[in-house]
Amino acid sequence: MGTIYEQVKERMIRYAKIDTQSLPYSGTWPTTPGQRDLAEELYSELSALGAEDVYYDAAHCVVYAKIPGSADAEPVGFVAHLDTAPDAPGKGVKPWVLENYDGGDIVLNEERGIVMRAEDYPNLVQYRGQDLILTDGTTLLGGDDKAAIASVMTFAQHLLENPGIPRPEICLAFTPDEEVGGLAQDMDLARFGAKRAYTLDGDHLGWYMDETFNASQAHVVIRGLSVHTGTAKGIMKNAVDIATQFMAMLPQEEKPQYTEGREGFYHMIDCHASCEEAVMDLIIRDHDRERFEDRERYVLSCAEALNRQYGEGTVSVSIEEQYRNMKEVIDTVPELVRNLKRAIESSGITPVCEPFRGGTDGAELSFRGLPCPNLSAGYENAHGRFEYVPVQSMEKNVEILTALCRIFAGDL
């Protein structure tokens, strides 16, 4: 196997063992200390590789580096995030490699009887004959976004060891807490140095994204009134019941589990309720800005209807915008997507454009003046115990990034 193959495999396994799972509402930044461990690892590694302007912003947990250019072209940047999702257990990851996958079921944990069944995960079959990095079925793997980090770091090493490869100056950044809405909020664009960049995030090798959802989060508070059940008639106002009524008012088919493509949704992510008070957090998503704003108005109208029924002030809703659809920015710099498609094609892969059903650091960065479409990191089944990363996908992403550099340098 080639050197790049061994490098991305070793890095993915090593990074996966570092617990960088983020934690919403932790009250700290970054939200978990393990993200600092990976940041420090990357800082040391980049310094040892001979990258330039390597800097670890410890206050904000962001790592920066540059690779000198060999062509007279504007710098190009690449961004990946340090944290893994809080949606499944993320501590004590035990990565292992299944070589030459045969296309059948995969026993992840014989002792606990945990099996990844090929019929449940139809994408598996396309990786027959490849080498898969997996877990023991008790934790996520963290390919989101460590498969991206492994590819970017190996790409950086490849350029530094091969100065003859034509490229513009390459600017790198690794940021915390993308999974809990951090969205590179503390990334210093002046220090970063590039005015155009790509994030690496998302499933499926060769896929790219030039649009994301518009996204907001609604915080709903319902104030009830408790009284002894024996004398409750005409007095009690049960916040649990009202919360249930609020949730029933949301379109039942417009939830993540029933939607795909550009279909938007409402998703209740948290609910704590008692008779006296219910507190809920709801996320609102749509690619179309007008439909998105209609969704926000509909949530407010639900609260208004319940207040008419139960009394003013019973239900209060505050809505906070999280990010916007980056397509309105990306469309103004079409060469970014055009060059990315060429790079994917030059690596022997058919590019697939997907409306990203989520957000990336690039969504926020684009509106801060750094246009930033996304290249898939190539992992599969993210945010769950059956996540896996084909080693060959990371290897191919190094090839794609190298081709992209040559294109920007005018060599391909």
N, C-alpha and C positions, 0 to 999 in steps of 0.2 A: 504494500500500500504506500501511496505517496506521503511525503512529509506533511503536506497540508492536512491530509486525512488524519494522521496521528496527532497533529497539533490541535485540531478542533475537537477531536474526541477527548484528548487529555484535559483540555481546558473545560469542556462542558462538564465532565465528571468532577473535576476539582471545584468549579464554581458551584455546582449543584449541592455540594456538601456544606456550603456556607449558608446559614439560615438568614435569608434576607426578606422574609415575609413581612409585608407592611401591615399596619394595624390602624383602621379608621378610628378617629376620635381618641387617639392616644394622648393628645395634648403635648406631644414633643415633635421636634423636627430634626432629622427624619423621624418617622413614626416608630421605628424600631432600631436598636443599636447595631444589629447584624449588618445592616446596609453599609455602615461605616467600615466593617471588616472587609467587605468586598471592595469598597472604594479604595481602601488602603492597599489591598492586594493589587488592584489595577494600577494604582499610582507607582508602586514598587516595580511592577512588571514592565510598564511603559518606560520607566527610567532605565531599567536594565537593558531594554531593547535598543535604547539610543534615540528614542523620540525626543522632539524638541518642545520647549515651553511646557513641560509636564508640570501640572499644578493641581494640588488637591485643596479645594476650598472646604476646609473642615467645618466651617460655620454652617454651610449649606449642604454639605455632603455631595459635592459635584466634582468630578475629575475631568481635567482638560489635557489635551496633548495635541501636538502638530507633527506632521511628517512633511519634510521639505519637498517642494515641487521641483520638477525637472523641465517644466514647460511654462511659457509665458501665458498663463491663463488664470482666471479668477479662482480663488480657493473654493473647495467643495467640502462640506461637512457631513458627518455621520453621527447620529445620536441613538443611544440605547439606554434602557432603564435598569437600575440596580435591583429593584424590589420584585418579589414574586407575590402572587395574589393571595388574599386572606380567605379565599373561598373553600379551601380544603386544607388539611393538616400540612404544614410546611417545615416542621422541625424534624431533624434526624433523617434526612433524605438519604436513601441507600441506592445510588445509581448503579446499574450494571448493563452490560452490553450483550445483546442477543445477536450473534453473527449469522449472516446468511439466512435471514428469516424465511421460513418455508411457506408462508401464506395461511397458516392455520391458527388455532387458538394458542394463546401464550399464557403459560402458568407463571404468574408473578410471585405468588407466595404459596408454596405447596402446603406449608404448615397450617395456614389459615384458609386454604381453599379459595384463594383469590385468582380468578382467571379472566383475562381479557379475551372475549369471544369475538372472533372475526366477523360473525354475522351481526354483532351489535355495533361494530365500527367498520363500515364498508371501505373507508379510506385505506385500511391496513393492506389490502390486497395489492395496491400499487407499489408497495415497498418490498414485495417478494424478492429475495436475493440480496437485500440490503442489510445493513447492520443498525439495529435499533438500540438507543439508550433508553432504559426503562427504570421504573422504581420497583419496590417490593409490594406495591399495591396498598400501602398504608398512608402514603403521602403523595402530594403532587411532586413533579420532577423539577419544575422551575425553568423549563425551556423558554417560557415567557417570563423573562426576556434573556435568559442566560445563553440560549442558543444564538441569539443576536450578538451578545457580548463575545462569545467564543469565536464567532465568525469575524467580527470587527477586529478583535485583538490578533487573530491569526492573519488577517488581511494586513494589518499594520506591520506585523513581523515580516510578512512576505515582501512588502514594499521596502522596508528598511534593509532587508538582506539582498534586495535586487534593485539598486539605485538606477539601473538602466531602464526600468519600466517607465514609460512616459506617463506623467500625471501632473495635475496642478498641486498646489499645496493642499494637504488633507488636514482637516480640523476635526478632532474627536471630542465628544462629551458623553459622560455617563452620569445619569441623573437619578434622584431617589423618588420613591412614592408615586410613580405613575399610576399604579393600580388603585390608589385611593384618592385620585384627583389632584396629585401634585402638579402634573403636566409641566414639568421643567420651569416652575414658577420662579426659581432662584437662579436659573442659568444666566450667566453674564454674557450677553451677545457680543460685547466688545472684546472680551477676553477670548471667546470662542473663535472669532476671527473670520468666519465665512458668512457670506450673505445669501447663500443657497445651501440647502442640506437635505438629507434624507434620514428619516427614522427607520429602524429595523424592528419590526414587531408583527405579530400575527401568524396565522396558520398557513400551511400549504406552500411548498416551494414554487417559485415563479409567479406568485400572485403579487399584485401591487395595488395600492389604494391611493386615489387622489381625492377622495371625499370621506367624510365621517358623518356621524349624526350631529345634529344640533342637540344640545343636552342641557337639562336643568334638573335640579332636585327640589322637591317640595317637602317642606317640614310642616306636618299637620298636628295640631294640638286640639284635643277635644276635652272640654271641661264638663264633667258630670256632676251629679249630686247624689250622695249616698244617704240612705236612711234605712232604718231597720225594715227588713222585708215584711214584717207583720203589719206595718203601718205605711207601706211604701206607695199605696195606690194614690195616683194623682200628684205624687211628690217626687219620687225617685226619678233621676235622669241618668241612665246607665251608659257610661262612656264606652263600654265594651260593645253594647248593642249599636250605638251610633257609629262606632268605628266599622263594625261589620256592614252597616248600611252604606257608609261612605265607600267602602271597597266594592260593594255590590253595584254601585252606581257607575263604576268604571267599566268600559266596554270589555266584556269577558273574553272576546276573541282577540283583543289587541294587547296581548301579553307576549313576552319573549318566546315562550314555548309554542306559540301559535303563529309566529311571524317570521319572515325571511326577507332577503334582498333589501329593498328600499321601504319596506313596511315599518312604520313606527310602532311604538308601544308605550304602555304604562307598566311600571314594575314596582311593586311594594317590596322594599328591601329590608324593612324593619318595622316591628309593631310591638309596643309594650302597653298593656291595657289593664285597667282595673275599673271598678264602678265609678270612681271619682275622676279618673283621668286616663286618656289614651294618647299616646304619642306615636306618630307614624312618620316614616321617611319613604318617599315615593320618587322614583326617577322617571323622567319624561324624555322620550327620544323620537326624533324624526329627521330624515335627511332634508325634507322640504321645509324651508323656513316658515312659509305661511301656515302649513299644516301643524308645524311645531308650535307656533304661537297660538293656533286654535286649541291645541291640546292644553297648553298652559291656562288659557281662558276657561276651558271646560272644567279643569280641576277647581278653579276659583268658583265657578258656578255651582259645583257640587256643594261646596261649603256654604254658599249663599242659600241654597235650597234647604239645607239642614238647619241653618240658622233661622229661617222662616218657620220651620216646623218646631224647633226646640227652644228658640229664643236667641236673640242677638248675643254674640260673643261665645256661643257654645263651641263653634268650630272656627279656628283661625288657621290660615295657611300663609306661609312665607315661601317664596320661590326664588332660588338663587341660580343664575346661569353658571354652568360649568365649562362649556366650550361651545364653539360654533363649527359649522361645517366648513372645513378648510378648502373645499372646492372653489369657493368664491375668490380665494387668494391664488390657489394653484393654477386656476385657469388663466391667470394673467402672466404666467411664466411657463408656457407650454413646452419649452425645451427641456424642462426637468423631467417631465413624464416621457417625452419623446426619446430622450437619451436613456432613460431607465428601461424602456421597452427594447431599445436596440441592444442594450447590455444583456438583458435576459435572453433575447433571441440569439445573440452571438455565443451564448453558452449552451446552445442546443435545446432550449426550453421554450415552449409556447407561452408567452405572457398572458396572464388572466387578470383583468381589472375587476375588482370587487368593491362595491360600496361597503365601507368598513362599518360593521355593526357594533361600534364602540368608539372610543377616542384614542388618540395617540398624543404623545408629547408634541408631535408636529401640528396638531390642531391648534393648540395654544400658541406655539412658536410662529406659525404662519401669520397669525394676527398681531404678533409682536414685531413683524417685519422680516422674519426668516422663513421664506416659503419652504415647505418641508413635506413632500409626499412620502409615502411609506412603502418599503420593500418588505415582503413577508420574511420572517426569521426561519420559517420552515418547520416549526414544531407542529404537533398534532394533539388534539384532546386537551387543550390548555385548561388550567384552573381545576384540574381534577386528578384523581388517583390513577387514572388510566392514560395519563399524558405520556408521550414518547417523542423522541427526536431521532430521526434518521441521520446517521453520521454523514452520509453522502449528501444530504440536503445542506448541512452547514458547509461542507467542502465546496459544493456548487455555489453557495452564496459568496464565498471568497473569490471564486472565479468571476461571478457577476460584478462584484465591487471592483475588482481589478479591471474588468472590461469597461466599466463605467468611468473609471479614472482615465483610461486611454481615450475614450470618446471625448471627454472634456478637454483632454490635451491635444485633440485633433489628430490622434494616431490610429483611430479605428472608425 
